[in-house]
Amino acid sequence: MTGGNAARRDAPTLFDSGLQGGAARKLNTVKDKSSDLEPIVPSESLSAENNRSDSFNEGEGAETSMKAADDNMNYQNADREQADAEAMEHNELTTMAASNRRNRTTNLVSAKPVRKRAKLVGKVAKNRKTKNKVVVKADANERKKAVLKRKTRLQIDRIKANTPLATPFYVETGVEWNHTNIDFDELNVLRSLWELPAACHILWLLQSPLTLRFYNTLLEYEAALLKPEESPVLEDVFTKLLLKKSERMCLSAGIGLKYEWWNKQLRIYYLDMYDKWYALLRKAGERVPETFSQDEDDDDSCIGVSKTDEQVDVELTDDEWLTLDILKARLETLGAVCPLKHQSYADLSIELRCKILLNLCEAVIDDPANTEYMRQMEEDDLRVEPLGNDRAGNLYYFFPQFFEERRLYRLDPETHEWGLWVKGDDAFRLMFQAIKEIRGRKISGEQELLNHLEVIVEQIDDENEARARQLEKANRLAILEAIPRKRSLRLQVKQLEILEKHQEDLKQQKEMSKEAIAEMKRAELLEKVEREDEKEVRDFEREARRLHREQLERDSAQSERKERWLRRTEKEEQEEIFEHVASMEESKIS
């Protein structure tokens, strides 16, 4: 079999070289090979051999093309075919060489060509092994390239099949923002931030312990962040997030302090946080941001540098390292320098406003009371998982808390791009219909997304049916009430009295508007804060008077003790004088 392969590989060389220039030597070699193969191959006519040789050449070309297409070819069958082809080729050459035998000697076969043939066969066999190794490596590379091409083609096909879901299923018409002056560019940026739904999710979780009024639409929070100075929503949120628990309980849900107050408290809060962070960085020997050192005075900065040089080798305690890590993780998202140092909250970019809101919400979660409260909640409420993914691999997130205006957000896992994809009941129906019409087998996660969308659409239809039934019932009641009925005079008078009383109550409630109630609540809180401050002042004065009185008492007691000591001393001196006088008199008498 090896000889057959070697002969097949040498055959093209023989055909290409022809019978010119050293034909005798080539014919001798051909004769030697043909003499070796004569016992194996039966003799046939030259025309039949030519036909078989042509058919072999055609089969060889087909075999070569199959070998390029298929990496797992059966080499044994190929070797068998190569041996047959080799025999036919050498028989043809033998016939061609017989015409020139008259110019050759009778002894054409010698030992030397046989030995040369043996060496040639061994060399060809060695080359064949080397070529087989090269072919195996080439096949492996081709296999890898084929796999990559197949994956790329599969991804392209999936993206092409996912074309119905490639664009958002809503168009911002601005109807919701009628009679409001907002920047739609900022609105688009805000809707591309995942921090807003994350912060609102935390507010939903802590609405009870923080006494917050939670809104069932993200539209309210978007409007609040776009216009923070005029928003009662942010008044409620930031007031409750910044106040202590005892102070927070004085305000009911939905009522907070004005923008000027919570903006000032927010600035103080973050300046203190950044000061603690810088102090720990100095103590740990790390570099403080240059912008912070530039804001300090020259003398203070020199002192700070000297202190830093002295404190490089100071080791932080475990608690200080933990505090440093917490502050670093919490403040790095806002920047190396406090964003509220030179700007108010309303002057910041929309990204920073949203990040500060989320940062403050995450800080409130660290409160042990809030942490314990959240441990009692269901895990499904604490964690937001994607509904599924489409054929291109994009993840879709749904927040069921905002049921009055349902939204679906999309996250691209490669670019990490977050965006609003579905908004409104009609948009959910359109997306459900689009993903339902995509042909082909559903991939992992795509069927889950389809099932969730089906459930959401069913809920929307049920709510619409219930709303239609309630409207129909209200219409029937209105029609029945409009029908005149016979009533006694006493009942009519009583009904009129009830109606007048109801109108008076409505009038009073209208006079006491929500703004007046909120202002009253704010005034009560401020009065309480002032009373507490006055109480502290009175306590301080009372303590000062008590200390003064005690000091006076101590002084008076000391003066009394001194007077008693003086009187006792004078008395003792007088007694000594009397004794001395008495002793003198006795001495005179004696």
Buried (B, 14 or more C-beta within 10 A) or exposed (E): EBBBBBBBBBBEEBEEEEBEEEBEEBBBBBBBBBBBBBEEBEEEEEEEBEEBBEEBEEEBEEBEEEBEEEBEBEEEEBBEBBBBBBBBBBBBBBBEBEEEEEEEEEEBEEEEBEEBBEEBBEEBBEEBEEEEEEBEEEBEEEEEEEEEEEEEEEEEEBBEBBEBBEEBBBEBEEEEBEEEEEEEEBBEBBBBBBBBBBBBBBBBBBBEBBBBBBBEBBBBBBBBBBBBEEBBBBBBBBBBBBBEEEBBEBBEBBBBBBBEBBBBBBBEBBEEBBEBBBBBBBBBBEEBBEEBBEEEEEEEBEEBEEEBEEEEEEEBEEEBEEBBEEBEEBBEEBEBBBBBEEEBBBEBEBBBBBBBBBBBBBBBEEBEEBEEBBEEEEEEEEEBEBBBBBBBBBBBBBBEBBEEBBBBBBBEEEEEEBBBBBBBBEBBBBBBEBBEEBEEEBBEBBEBBBEBBEEBBEBBEEEEEEEEEEEEEEEEEEEEEEEEEEEEEEEEEEEEEEEEEEEEEEEEEEEEEEEEEBEEBBEEBEEEEEEEEEEEEEEEEEEEEEEEEEEEEEEEEEEEEEEEEEEEEEEEEEEEEEEEEEEEEEEEEE
